[in-house]
Amino acid sequence: MTPQPAQLEALVAIADQGSFEAAAKALHVTASAVSQRIRALETMAGQVLVSRTTPCRPTAAGAAYVRLGRQTRLLYDEARLAVDDADHPDVVVGLAVAVNADSLATWFRDVLSVVAGWDNVALRLRVEDQAWSADLLRSGEVLAAVTSDPTPVQGCAVEPLGVLRYGAAASPELVERWRRGRGIDWERMPVVVFNEKDELQHQLLARRGVTPRVEHRVPTSTDFHEAVRRGLGWCTLPEPQLLPDLEAGRLVRLPGREQDHRIDVPLYWQRWRLDSPVLARLTESVHAAARAHLRRPVAS
C-alpha cells in the first residue's frame, strides 16, 4: 500500500503542532479525522509512527514519513504553481533551511537578497550550529542545510561550499590587561562563547591545555560580536566580521603566530534529493554566495 497525501499531511501537522487537536485545527478538520488518518498510516507501515506523549512526537520510523510528507508538500505546491499560478494565488512554497548563525550574519545574506526577488516562496530559516544541522535533515524539519559534515544524510546530496576561516581576537584594552610578556594569560583572560554548542574557542584552548576561569555566553550573533568589541572577552570571529574590525582598530589579533590562533571550518550544502526547481534555484544562490565570500578548500 502507498501512503495517502492526507495521511502524510496529518503526520506532518502533528510533528509541527505537537498534538492531534492542534494538528486538526491547523488542517481545518476534526481531531477524529486526524486520528483516523494516523491509524491508517500506522496500519500501512506496520508500526507506531507517533508517540502519544505531551507533546506528541514522531517515532524513529515516523520521522521517515514526516520527511516524505514534507517532500510531497513541496513538490505538490510547485506543481500547482507550475500549472497556473494565477489560479493559485494562495499557494506558497516553503523552503525550510538550517544555517549556522555565523553564516547567516555574513556570507549567507547574499542568499537572502536573491530570494527577496522570488514570488510565492517563503524562506523559513532554522539557526543551528553547522555541526548539528544534520539532525534537522534526518527528521525532515528542513530540506537543506549548511553543515560541517561531509557525510550525506540518507536521502540527501552533499556539495562542498568552501571554508569559513575564524581568527582569535579581542579588544586592544583586554589584550593589554592580560598581556604577560610576549604572550597572554590564556587561563585567566575571559572568553566569550555563543552557546553550549560553540566549541571553536575551546579548540584553541585545548591546543594549550588550558581551561578558562571565566566563560561568558552571548547567544545572538550581533550581540556576540558587540560583546567582544566592548571587551567582555576574547573569541574567534569569522573573517567577514573580523577583518573590518582589525582594519579599524576595534579589535586586535591575540599575541603569537596568526596560524596558531585561527580555525578553518569547511562548510557543505546538504539538500534532499528532489527534482525541485525551487530547491535547485536556492542551491544555485547558495553556491554563488559561497564562491563570493568563502575561502577555497585547501587540496590535501
Backbone as CSV, one residue per row, in Angstrom:
resi,resn,N_x,N_y,N_z,CA_x,CA_y,CA_z,C_x,C_y,C_z
1,MET,0.836,-1.199,0.000,0.000,0.000,0.000,0.875,1.253,0.000
2,THR,0.334,2.331,-0.527,1.059,3.595,-0.620,0.442,4.617,0.327
3,PRO,1.244,5.367,1.065,0.687,6.398,1.951,-0.110,7.423,1.150
4,GLN,-1.231,7.848,1.701,-2.053,8.849,1.054,-1.599,10.248,1.467
5,PRO,-1.679,11.227,0.556,-1.241,12.596,0.904,-1.901,13.132,2.171
6,ALA,-3.188,12.854,2.363,-3.880,13.355,3.546,-3.320,12.741,4.823
7,GLN,-2.893,11.481,4.743,-2.298,10.828,5.909,-0.947,11.439,6.251
8,LEU,-0.141,11.649,5.239,1.165,12.271,5.457,1.010,13.698,5.966
9,GLU,0.025,14.414,5.429,-0.231,15.779,5.856,-0.597,15.821,7.338
10,ALA,-1.376,14.849,7.788,-1.752,14.777,9.199,-0.534,14.508,10.076
11,LEU,0.344,13.631,9.620,1.543,13.311,10.395,2.465,14.523,10.494
12,VAL,2.633,15.241,9.403,3.461,16.448,9.416,2.862,17.487,10.366
13,ALA,1.549,17.631,10.332,0.886,18.601,11.201,1.096,18.261,12.668
14,ILE,1.047,16.979,13.015,1.302,16.566,14.400,2.739,16.873,14.787
15,ALA,3.676,16.598,13.878,5.086,16.895,14.156,5.289,18.394,14.370
16,ASP,4.573,19.212,13.623,4.722,20.666,13.734,3.990,21.241,14.939
17,GLN,2.796,20.713,15.216,1.919,21.316,16.230,2.021,20.665,17.596
18,GLY,2.435,19.396,17.653,2.655,18.744,18.944,1.475,17.998,19.539
19,SER,0.313,18.024,18.882,-0.842,17.278,19.391,-1.810,17.017,18.254
20,PHE,-2.705,16.023,18.469,-3.710,15.703,17.460,-4.702,16.862,17.329
21,GLU,-5.048,17.466,18.455,-6.020,18.553,18.431,-5.476,19.776,17.685
22,ALA,-4.229,20.149,17.971,-3.638,21.296,17.291,-3.449,21.016,15.809
23,ALA,-3.098,19.764,15.479,-2.952,19.397,14.069,-4.284,19.514,13.350
24,ALA,-5.359,19.075,14.011,-6.684,19.163,13.404,-7.070,20.612,13.144
25,LYS,-6.763,21.477,14.097,-7.070,22.898,13.926,-6.301,23.485,12.752
26,ALA,-5.013,23.118,12.628,-4.196,23.638,11.526,-4.692,23.145,10.176
27,LEU,-5.248,21.926,10.144,-5.717,21.335,8.883,-7.193,21.624,8.614
28,HIS,-7.872,22.245,9.593,-9.294,22.573,9.467,-10.149,21.307,9.315
29,VAL,-9.803,20.294,10.104,-10.581,19.062,10.171,-10.783,18.727,11.645
30,THR,-11.493,17.651,11.913,-11.709,17.246,13.299,-10.525,16.429,13.807
31,ALA,-10.378,16.390,15.132,-9.322,15.573,15.731,-9.536,14.103,15.419
32,SER,-10.797,13.704,15.310,-11.110,12.318,14.955,-10.593,11.977,13.561
33,ALA,-10.721,12.933,12.631,-10.229,12.695,11.268,-8.713,12.531,11.257
34,VAL,-8.023,13.366,12.037,-6.566,13.241,12.139,-6.196,11.881,12.723
35,SER,-6.897,11.469,13.778,-6.620,10.186,14.415,-6.830,9.029,13.445
36,GLN,-7.889,9.094,12.664,-8.166,8.028,11.694,-7.070,7.953,10.637
37,ARG,-6.603,9.104,10.172,-5.545,9.123,9.161,-4.249,8.531,9.707
38,ILE,-3.928,8.865,10.955,-2.693,8.341,11.543,-2.804,6.840,11.759
39,ARG,-3.955,6.364,12.240,-4.135,4.921,12.440,-4.008,4.176,11.115
40,ALA,-4.574,4.739,10.055,-4.480,4.100,8.741,-3.037,4.069,8.258
41,LEU,-2.313,5.157,8.493,-0.910,5.216,8.073,-0.071,4.223,8.877
42,GLU,-0.331,4.107,10.166,0.407,3.155,11.007,0.077,1.723,10.619
43,THR,-1.167,1.464,10.252,-1.539,0.125,9.794,-0.790,-0.228,8.516
44,MET,-0.713,0.743,7.621,0.020,0.535,6.366,1.504,0.285,6.640
45,ALA,2.091,1.071,7.567,3.518,0.941,7.866,3.818,-0.270,8.734
46,GLY,2.835,-0.740,9.485,3.033,-1.891,10.351,3.745,-1.565,11.643
47,GLN,3.767,-0.300,12.042,4.398,0.094,13.299,3.913,1.461,13.743
48,VAL,4.185,1.766,15.015,3.766,3.044,15.572,4.612,4.166,14.977
49,LEU,3.958,5.230,14.538,4.654,6.351,13.912,4.635,7.609,14.772
50,VAL,3.735,7.645,15.767,3.614,8.818,16.639,3.626,8.371,18.088
51,SER,4.502,8.958,18.896,4.491,8.732,20.340,3.407,9.612,20.944
52,ARG,2.429,8.989,21.582,1.311,9.748,22.160,1.729,10.320,23.513
53,THR,2.646,11.234,23.476,3.143,11.888,24.681,2.702,13.345,24.656
54,THR,3.172,14.119,25.598,2.886,15.561,25.610,4.199,16.323,25.586
55,PRO,4.574,16.945,24.456,3.839,16.926,23.188,4.041,15.630,22.425
56,CYS,3.178,15.391,21.428,3.342,14.216,20.566,4.583,14.386,19.694
57,ARG,5.277,13.278,19.480,6.485,13.319,18.665,6.519,12.118,17.723
58,PRO,7.009,12.284,16.489,7.167,11.133,15.605,8.195,10.164,16.178
59,THR,7.939,8.884,16.017,8.932,7.880,16.377,10.045,7.901,15.329
60,ALA,11.041,7.039,15.517,12.125,6.974,14.528,11.575,6.601,13.161
61,ALA,10.631,5.645,13.138,10.014,5.276,11.859,9.137,6.410,11.349
62,GLY,8.464,7.095,12.264,7.597,8.195,11.861,8.354,9.340,11.231
63,ALA,9.600,9.558,11.684,10.397,10.658,11.138,10.608,10.485,9.635
64,ALA,10.763,9.222,9.189,10.951,8.983,7.756,9.704,9.377,6.980
65,TYR,8.535,9.125,7.564,7.296,9.504,6.889,7.041,11.009,6.973
66,VAL,7.487,11.640,8.047,7.405,13.098,8.122,8.226,13.719,6.997
67,ARG,9.424,13.190,6.821,10.285,13.693,5.742,9.598,13.511,4.385
68,LEU,8.991,12.343,4.169,8.274,12.088,2.923,7.110,13.063,2.767
69,GLY,6.427,13.338,3.868,5.307,14.264,3.815,5.732,15.668,3.436
70,ARG,6.837,16.123,3.988,7.322,17.469,3.650,7.779,17.525,2.188
71,GLN,8.414,16.463,1.732,8.842,16.423,0.336,7.631,16.436,-0.596
72,THR,6.618,15.666,-0.239,5.405,15.612,-1.053,4.736,16.979,-1.121
73,ARG,4.685,17.671,0.018,4.067,19.002,0.055,4.825,19.967,-0.850
74,LEU,6.171,19.936,-0.794,6.971,20.832,-1.621,6.693,20.596,-3.100
75,LEU,6.737,19.329,-3.532,6.547,19.015,-4.940,5.112,19.315,-5.378
76,TYR,4.159,19.082,-4.518,2.759,19.357,-4.849,2.530,20.854,-5.035
77,ASP,3.053,21.653,-4.128,2.888,23.105,-4.244,3.565,23.637,-5.500
78,GLU,4.759,23.105,-5.790,5.443,23.546,-7.008,4.639,23.188,-8.255
79,ALA,4.032,21.999,-8.249,3.244,21.571,-9.403,2.033,22.475,-9.590
80,ARG,1.375,22.856,-8.494,0.214,23.740,-8.595,0.604,25.095,-9.186
81,LEU,1.760,25.610,-8.772,2.209,26.889,-9.310,2.619,26.774,-10.767
82,ALA,3.246,25.642,-11.127,3.728,25.470,-12.497,2.573,25.369,-13.487
83,VAL,1.460,24.751,-13.060,0.331,24.585,-13.966,-0.289,25.937,-14.278
84,ASP,-0.574,26.719,-13.240,-1.117,28.063,-13.451,-1.124,28.782,-12.122
85,ASP,-0.110,29.605,-11.895,-0.023,30.273,-10.600,-1.124,31.310,-10.416
86,ALA,-1.755,31.765,-11.519,-2.843,32.729,-11.384,-4.062,32.095,-10.723
87,ASP,-4.203,30.769,-10.890,-5.335,30.070,-10.290,-5.086,29.716,-8.831
88,HIS,-3.840,29.896,-8.379,-3.486,29.505,-7.012,-2.697,30.621,-6.328
89,PRO,-3.326,31.807,-6.170,-2.583,32.913,-5.556,-2.229,32.660,-4.107
90,ASP,-2.931,31.684,-3.486,-2.686,31.398,-2.082,-1.577,30.385,-1.868
91,VAL,-1.066,29.786,-2.938,-0.034,28.751,-2.807,1.323,29.402,-2.568
92,VAL,1.965,28.995,-1.480,3.307,29.478,-1.155,4.201,28.266,-0.933
93,VAL,5.298,28.212,-1.645,6.250,27.118,-1.489,7.174,27.452,-0.324
94,GLY,7.158,26.610,0.694,8.001,26.838,1.867,9.355,26.164,1.735
95,LEU,10.416,26.917,1.969,11.777,26.392,1.919,12.367,26.458,3.329
96,ALA,12.350,25.336,4.032,12.906,25.274,5.383,14.387,24.916,5.294
97,VAL,15.231,25.789,5.816,16.685,25.647,5.669,17.361,25.881,7.013
98,ALA,18.337,25.057,7.333,19.140,25.254,8.540,20.446,25.936,8.160
99,VAL,20.800,26.966,8.915,22.048,27.690,8.660,22.620,28.127,10.002
100,ASN,23.921,28.074,10.141,24.536,28.488,11.397,24.559,30.012,11.500
101,ALA,24.602,30.507,12.727,24.475,31.940,12.975,25.579,32.742,12.297
102,ASP,26.807,32.232,12.293,27.908,32.980,11.686,27.723,33.123,10.177
103,SER,27.241,32.068,9.531,26.988,32.163,8.097,25.853,33.140,7.816
104,LEU,24.804,33.071,8.623,23.667,33.959,8.420,24.056,35.417,8.613
105,ALA,25.009,35.665,9.504,25.437,37.040,9.774,26.447,37.548,8.748
106,THR,26.917,36.671,7.856,27.958,37.093,6.910,27.581,36.713,5.475
107,TRP,28.134,35.637,4.944,28.020,35.342,3.524,26.621,34.919,3.085
108,PHE,25.833,34.307,3.978,24.510,33.814,3.582,23.527,34.948,3.318
109,ARG,23.887,36.165,3.706,22.990,37.298,3.453,22.803,37.551,1.966
110,ASP,23.780,37.164,1.156,23.607,37.278,-0.292,22.442,36.412,-0.773
111,VAL,22.260,35.270,-0.123,21.145,34.386,-0.483,19.818,35.067,-0.184
112,LEU,19.743,35.773,0.938,18.518,36.480,1.280,18.169,37.516,0.215
113,SER,19.189,38.191,-0.302,18.954,39.200,-1.329,18.368,38.581,-2.590
114,VAL,18.836,37.375,-2.930,18.319,36.696,-4.124,16.879,36.246,-3.905
115,VAL,16.625,35.592,-2.785,15.283,35.068,-2.512,14.266,36.201,-2.382
116,ALA,14.726,37.377,-2.004,13.823,38.530,-1.883,13.109,38.844,-3.190
117,GLY,13.691,38.448,-4.304,13.079,38.725,-5.594,12.175,37.627,-6.108
118,TRP,11.963,36.563,-5.315,11.121,35.450,-5.757,9.690,35.631,-5.283
119,ASP,8.738,35.283,-6.126,7.329,35.318,-5.752,6.883,33.944,-5.246
120,ASN,5.911,33.927,-4.353,5.272,32.698,-3.868,6.242,31.723,-3.219
121,VAL,7.311,32.248,-2.628,8.286,31.418,-1.925,8.525,32.011,-0.544
122,ALA,8.447,31.164,0.476,8.702,31.590,1.853,9.936,30.864,2.380
123,LEU,10.974,31.623,2.668,12.195,31.060,3.231,12.033,30.966,4.742
124,ARG,12.179,29.751,5.289,11.989,29.523,6.719,13.291,28.994,7.297
125,LEU,14.035,29.898,7.905,15.368,29.565,8.389,15.318,29.012,9.800
126,ARG,16.141,27.996,10.038,16.397,27.476,11.376,17.866,27.743,11.680
127,VAL,18.131,28.511,12.711,19.506,28.808,13.077,20.018,27.667,13.950
128,GLU,21.022,26.977,13.450,21.589,25.833,14.157,23.064,25.733,13.846
129,ASP,23.845,25.299,14.826,25.276,25.124,14.621,25.526,24.173,13.456
130,GLN,26.560,24.480,12.665,26.817,23.692,11.464,27.132,22.228,11.754
131,ALA,27.571,21.920,12.991,27.875,20.541,13.341,26.643,19.762,13.783
132,TRP,25.503,20.444,13.951,24.301,19.800,14.474,23.139,19.811,13.490
133,SER,23.274,20.494,12.383,22.140,20.674,11.481,21.723,19.384,10.773
134,ALA,22.608,18.380,10.725,22.251,17.122,10.074,21.044,16.476,10.741
135,ASP,20.877,16.671,12.046,19.729,16.093,12.744,18.421,16.651,12.200
136,LEU,18.419,17.926,11.813,17.209,18.526,11.259,16.887,17.945,9.887
137,LEU,17.913,17.573,9.127,17.687,16.921,7.838,17.110,15.524,8.033
138,ARG,17.656,14.801,9.001,17.171,13.436,9.250,15.712,13.431,9.675
139,SER,15.333,14.402,10.482,13.962,14.454,10.979,12.992,15.013,9.957
140,GLY,13.509,15.591,8.883,12.650,16.186,7.881,12.205,17.589,8.201
141,GLU,12.770,18.189,9.265,12.363,19.540,9.645,12.874,20.590,8.662
142,VAL,13.975,20.288,7.973,14.482,21.195,6.947,14.769,20.391,5.693
143,LEU,14.745,21.050,4.543,15.014,20.360,3.281,16.440,20.570,2.803
144,ALA,17.161,21.497,3.459,18.557,21.746,3.110,19.239,22.389,4.311
145,ALA,20.568,22.299,4.335,21.286,22.832,5.487,22.725,23.154,5.119
146,VAL,23.240,24.211,5.744,24.668,24.475,5.737,25.248,23.672,6.895
147,THR,26.163,22.783,6.593,26.675,21.872,7.602,28.181,21.723,7.478
148,SER,28.817,21.258,8.544,30.253,20.977,8.500,30.517,19.488,8.302
149,ASP,29.467,18.715,8.114,29.581,17.261,7.976,29.575,16.881,6.496
150,PRO,30.669,16.304,5.978,30.711,15.925,4.560,29.979,14.626,4.262
151,THR,29.523,13.911,5.307,28.809,12.654,5.103,27.338,12.929,4.863
152,PRO,26.810,12.536,3.712,25.411,12.877,3.413,24.438,12.112,4.304
153,VAL,23.416,12.812,4.747,22.300,12.171,5.423,21.567,11.325,4.393
154,GLN,21.007,10.192,4.830,20.294,9.317,3.901,19.216,10.090,3.154
155,GLY,19.238,9.974,1.831,18.262,10.677,1.014,18.696,12.069,0.610
156,CYS,19.915,12.468,1.006,20.404,13.821,0.708,21.663,13.770,-0.149
157,ALA,21.892,14.844,-0.868,23.139,15.045,-1.599,23.962,16.082,-0.847
158,VAL,25.281,15.932,-0.872,26.147,16.877,-0.177,27.128,17.485,-1.177
159,GLU,27.320,18.807,-1.084,28.183,19.527,-2.013,29.069,20.480,-1.226
160,PRO,30.374,20.521,-1.488,31.253,21.449,-0.763,30.965,22.894,-1.124
161,LEU,31.030,23.768,-0.128,30.823,25.198,-0.352,32.119,25.986,-0.280
162,GLY,32.975,25.641,0.663,34.209,26.378,0.880,34.556,26.380,2.354
163,VAL,35.492,27.226,2.722,35.997,27.268,4.095,35.715,28.630,4.699
164,LEU,35.110,28.620,5.888,34.921,29.844,6.656,36.031,29.899,7.699
165,ARG,36.929,30.878,7.544,38.079,30.994,8.454,37.737,31.885,9.647
166,TYR,38.131,31.409,10.820,37.946,32.149,12.066,39.310,32.560,12.611
167,GLY,39.359,33.724,13.230,40.579,34.192,13.872,40.293,34.637,15.292
168,ALA,41.216,34.378,16.211,41.054,34.771,17.611,41.411,36.244,17.771
169,ALA,40.536,36.981,18.447,40.751,38.414,18.598,40.078,38.912,19.866
170,ALA,40.430,40.125,20.239,39.840,40.775,21.407,40.032,42.276,21.257
171,SER,39.419,43.024,22.152,39.620,44.475,22.143,41.060,44.778,22.546
172,PRO,41.641,45.866,22.067,43.017,46.215,22.452,43.187,46.327,23.968
173,GLU,42.171,46.866,24.645,42.256,47.045,26.096,42.305,45.710,26.813
174,LEU,41.523,44.741,26.346,41.515,43.428,27.007,42.851,42.725,26.841
175,VAL,43.429,42.825,25.641,44.716,42.181,25.398,45.795,42.779,26.297
176,GLU,45.801,44.096,26.418,46.806,44.733,27.275,46.602,44.363,28.739
177,ARG,45.369,44.222,29.143,45.081,43.873,30.534,45.651,42.513,30.903
178,TRP,45.582,41.552,29.958,46.011,40.190,30.257,47.330,39.814,29.581
179,ARG,48.053,40.809,29.093,49.334,40.520,28.465,50.341,40.079,29.525
180,ARG,51.112,39.055,29.200,52.165,38.554,30.070,53.420,38.375,29.224
181,GLY,54.309,39.372,29.249,55.499,39.344,28.400,55.082,39.437,26.944
182,ARG,55.506,38.454,26.139,55.132,38.439,24.727,53.819,37.697,24.480
183,GLY,53.293,37.096,25.529,52.051,36.343,25.375,50.942,36.917,26.229
184,ILE,49.961,36.083,26.527,48.835,36.485,27.353,48.521,35.362,28.331
185,ASP,47.742,35.707,29.346,47.321,34.719,30.344,46.048,34.042,29.830
186,TRP,46.219,32.939,29.121,45.097,32.252,28.489,44.089,31.739,29.513
187,GLU,44.556,31.338,30.647,43.657,30.761,31.647,42.768,31.809,32.293
188,ARG,43.314,32.973,32.602,42.568,33.985,33.338,41.826,34.973,32.445
189,MET,42.256,35.123,31.182,41.577,36.060,30.293,40.181,35.531,29.960
190,PRO,39.118,36.310,30.192,37.753,35.837,29.912,37.564,35.501,28.437
191,VAL,36.702,34.507,28.187,36.386,34.089,26.834,34.879,34.217,26.631
192,VAL,34.472,34.533,25.409,33.057,34.633,25.066,32.717,33.490,24.107
193,VAL,31.658,32.733,24.418,31.179,31.678,23.527,29.735,31.988,23.154
194,PHE,29.306,31.432,22.028,27.952,31.702,21.523,26.904,30.975,22.357
195,ASN,27.090,29.672,22.536,26.211,28.863,23.374,26.941,27.583,23.749
196,GLU,26.220,26.638,24.344,26.872,25.413,24.821,27.388,24.541,23.681
197,LYS,26.947,24.777,22.438,27.414,24.002,21.296,28.634,24.623,20.620
198,ASP,28.988,25.825,21.009,30.105,26.547,20.393,31.423,26.036,20.980
199,GLU,32.178,25.321,20.157,33.417,24.702,20.626,34.670,25.329,20.025
200,LEU,34.520,26.376,19.195,35.677,26.923,18.489,36.723,27.478,19.457
201,GLN,36.277,28.260,20.440,37.226,28.831,21.391,37.931,27.730,22.181
202,HIS,37.177,26.702,22.537,37.762,25.619,23.324,38.766,24.790,22.512
203,GLN,38.588,24.785,21.185,39.582,24.099,20.355,40.942,24.782,20.468
204,LEU,40.942,26.119,20.466,42.206,26.845,20.610,42.784,26.656,22.007
205,LEU,41.925,26.677,23.021,42.407,26.497,24.391,42.955,25.092,24.600
206,ALA,42.341,24.102,23.952,42.807,22.726,24.094,44.219,22.561,23.537
207,ARG,44.573,23.351,22.522,45.932,23.282,21.976,46.961,23.676,23.025
208,ARG,46.525,24.458,24.010,47.429,24.934,25.059,47.200,24.232,26.382
209,GLY,46.255,23.282,26.401,45.968,22.564,27.616,45.401,23.447,28.713
210,VAL,44.564,24.423,28.313,44.062,25.418,29.262,42.542,25.345,29.355
211,THR,42.023,25.524,30.558,40.595,25.682,30.792,40.356,27.091,31.322
212,PRO,39.493,27.879,30.666,39.310,29.266,31.104,38.569,29.339,32.442
213,ARG,38.931,30.315,33.242,38.248,30.502,34.514,36.903,31.194,34.334
214,VAL,36.836,32.150,33.403,35.610,32.919,33.180,35.155,32.710,31.739
215,GLU,33.924,32.218,31.596,33.363,31.970,30.262,32.001,32.647,30.162
216,HIS,31.904,33.636,29.292,30.641,34.339,29.062,29.904,33.677,27.895
217,ARG,28.574,33.703,27.943,27.761,33.205,26.835,26.868,34.329,26.328
218,VAL,26.942,34.552,25.016,26.107,35.578,24.375,25.511,34.924,23.123
219,PRO,24.235,34.489,23.182,23.691,33.597,22.148,23.035,34.258,20.942
220,THR,23.396,35.473,20.589,22.955,36.048,19.317,24.187,36.584,18.599
221,SER,24.217,36.438,17.286,25.423,36.757,16.532,25.832,38.218,16.659
222,THR,24.874,39.133,16.499,25.191,40.555,16.569,25.690,40.940,17.955
223,ASP,25.007,40.470,18.995,25.391,40.818,20.360,26.691,40.131,20.771
224,PHE,26.924,38.932,20.253,28.188,38.240,20.490,29.351,39.084,19.970
225,HIS,29.198,39.546,18.737,30.221,40.380,18.109,30.433,41.663,18.916
226,GLU,29.323,42.300,19.302,29.424,43.553,20.039,30.031,43.352,21.427
227,ALA,29.736,42.220,22.068,30.290,41.944,23.392,31.809,41.863,23.348
228,VAL,32.338,41.265,22.283,33.793,41.168,22.138,34.384,42.540,21.863
229,ARG,33.715,43.328,21.036,34.184,44.695,20.777,34.264,45.510,22.064
230,ARG,33.324,45.253,22.977,33.272,46.023,24.226,34.179,45.463,25.316
231,GLY,34.939,44.423,24.977,35.934,43.930,25.913,35.451,42.899,26.910
232,LEU,34.290,42.293,26.659,33.790,41.285,27.598,34.711,40.079,27.666
233,GLY,35.336,39.745,26.553,36.253,38.611,26.498,36.788,38.468,25.087
234,TRP,37.627,37.435,24.879,38.136,37.168,23.545,37.282,36.080,22.899
235,CYS,37.401,35.933,21.602,36.650,34.888,20.906,37.303,34.638,19.543
236,THR,36.736,33.701,18.806,37.090,33.532,17.397,35.941,34.088,16.569
237,LEU,36.271,34.938,15.585,35.269,35.552,14.724,35.514,35.142,13.270
238,PRO,34.449,34.966,12.493,34.630,34.692,11.059,35.253,35.903,10.370
239,GLU,36.089,35.636,9.380,36.820,36.713,8.705,35.946,37.854,8.197
240,PRO,34.757,37.594,7.635,33.958,38.736,7.165,33.609,39.724,8.269
241,GLN,33.540,39.277,9.520,33.330,40.174,10.645,34.644,40.689,11.206
242,LEU,35.652,39.821,11.247,36.906,40.149,11.904,37.741,41.184,11.150
243,LEU,37.909,40.998,9.853,38.851,41.838,9.108,38.512,43.325,9.144
244,PRO,37.240,43.723,8.971,36.939,45.164,9.079,37.261,45.728,10.460
245,ASP,37.056,44.948,11.509,37.354,45.416,12.862,38.855,45.541,13.092
246,LEU,39.634,44.640,12.520,41.086,44.735,12.647,41.590,45.992,11.937
247,GLU,41.050,46.239,10.751,41.480,47.416,9.981,41.122,48.714,10.698
248,ALA,39.950,48.718,11.371,39.510,49.926,12.069,40.115,50.063,13.460
249,GLY,40.810,49.022,13.935,41.428,49.082,15.251,40.484,48.767,16.407
250,ARG,39.261,48.330,16.080,38.327,47.986,17.148,38.721,46.689,17.842
251,LEU,39.363,45.792,17.080,39.855,44.534,17.629,41.290,44.329,17.184
252,VAL,42.000,43.485,17.914,43.362,43.096,17.539,43.466,41.582,17.651
253,ARG,44.374,41.029,16.868,44.637,39.597,16.987,45.348,39.324,18.308
254,LEU,45.153,38.131,18.838,45.830,37.771,20.075,47.316,37.572,19.810
255,PRO,48.180,37.858,20.804,49.627,37.729,20.613,50.019,36.310,20.198
256,GLY,51.034,36.223,19.373,51.508,34.931,18.890,51.377,34.832,17.385
257,ARG,51.689,33.673,16.848,51.606,33.477,15.408,50.144,33.390,14.976
258,GLU,49.826,34.080,13.901,48.439,34.111,13.428,47.912,32.705,13.155
259,GLN,48.756,31.843,12.564,48.302,30.491,12.225,47.974,29.660,13.458
260,ASP,48.495,30.060,14.624,48.183,29.333,15.854,46.839,29.746,16.435
261,HIS,46.283,30.846,15.944,45.058,31.394,16.513,43.896,31.378,15.519
262,ARG,43.979,30.540,14.518,42.894,30.507,13.556,42.362,29.084,13.395
263,ILE,41.123,29.011,12.957,40.454,27.731,12.725,39.720,27.816,11.392
264,ASP,39.950,26.849,10.540,39.254,26.779,9.261,38.127,25.751,9.368
265,VAL,36.904,26.187,9.085,35.736,25.310,9.159,35.210,25.065,7.744
266,PRO,35.384,23.849,7.211,34.821,23.535,5.897,33.294,23.487,5.994
267,LEU,32.622,24.081,5.032,31.168,24.086,5.016,30.651,23.330,3.792
268,TYR,29.525,22.662,3.980,28.902,21.864,2.924,27.419,22.217,2.841
269,TRP,26.864,21.976,1.673,25.436,22.171,1.441,24.804,20.794,1.285
270,GLN,23.955,20.445,2.233,23.222,19.187,2.144,21.780,19.505,1.799
271,ARG,21.238,18.772,0.824,19.873,19.017,0.379,19.203,17.702,0.024
272,TRP,17.893,17.678,0.158,17.146,16.494,-0.238,17.363,16.219,-1.725
273,ARG,17.370,14.936,-2.074,17.475,14.536,-3.482,16.079,14.606,-4.113
274,LEU,15.699,15.806,-4.499,14.391,16.036,-5.107,14.560,16.794,-6.416
275,ASP,13.697,16.466,-7.373,13.680,17.212,-8.633,12.783,18.428,-8.431
276,SER,13.290,19.385,-7.650,12.518,20.569,-7.285,13.154,21.806,-7.897
277,PRO,12.457,22.509,-8.779,13.017,23.731,-9.381,13.363,24.797,-8.343
278,VAL,12.494,24.967,-7.337,12.761,25.997,-6.335,13.985,25.639,-5.506
279,LEU,14.096,24.374,-5.125,15.271,23.944,-4.361,16.536,24.072,-5.201
280,ALA,16.443,23.805,-6.492,17.601,23.958,-7.375,18.021,25.431,-7.462
281,ARG,17.043,26.345,-7.551,17.366,27.782,-7.591,18.025,28.222,-6.288
282,LEU,17.503,27.711,-5.176,18.099,28.054,-3.886,19.535,27.557,-3.823
283,THR,19.769,26.339,-4.288,21.112,25.763,-4.278,22.070,26.608,-5.112
284,GLU,21.634,27.074,-6.268,22.478,27.922,-7.114,22.849,29.206,-6.389
285,SER,21.892,29.816,-5.686,22.174,31.069,-4.990,23.122,30.847,-3.816
286,VAL,23.015,29.703,-3.150,23.919,29.388,-2.040,25.350,29.223,-2.554
287,HIS,25.510,28.511,-3.655,26.851,28.320,-4.211,27.437,29.653,-4.690
288,ALA,26.624,30.503,-5.273,27.125,31.797,-5.729,27.615,32.633,-4.547
289,ALA,26.864,32.640,-3.464,27.279,33.393,-2.275,28.549,32.810,-1.676
290,ALA,28.640,31.491,-1.657,29.836,30.843,-1.105,31.066,31.169,-1.935
291,ARG,30.927,31.164,-3.259,32.067,31.493,-4.120,32.539,32.921,-3.882
292,ALA,31.617,33.803,-3.574,31.958,35.215,-3.402,32.639,35.503,-2.069
293,HIS,32.390,34.687,-1.052,32.829,35.054,0.296,33.678,34.018,1.020
294,LEU,33.551,32.747,0.686,34.293,31.720,1.422,35.630,31.429,0.743
295,ARG,36.562,30.929,1.530,37.862,30.513,1.010,37.686,29.159,0.290
296,ARG,38.511,28.953,-0.705,38.517,27.676,-1.394,39.169,26.625,-0.501
297,PRO,38.644,25.384,-0.505,39.282,24.339,0.300,40.715,24.105,-0.132
298,VAL,41.581,23.838,0.842,42.981,23.552,0.548,43.097,22.093,0.141
299,ALA,43.685,21.837,-1.023,43.836,20.466,-1.502,44.731,19.682,-0.568
300,SER,44.314,18.447,-0.268,45.106,17.604,0.641,46.193,16.884,-0.122
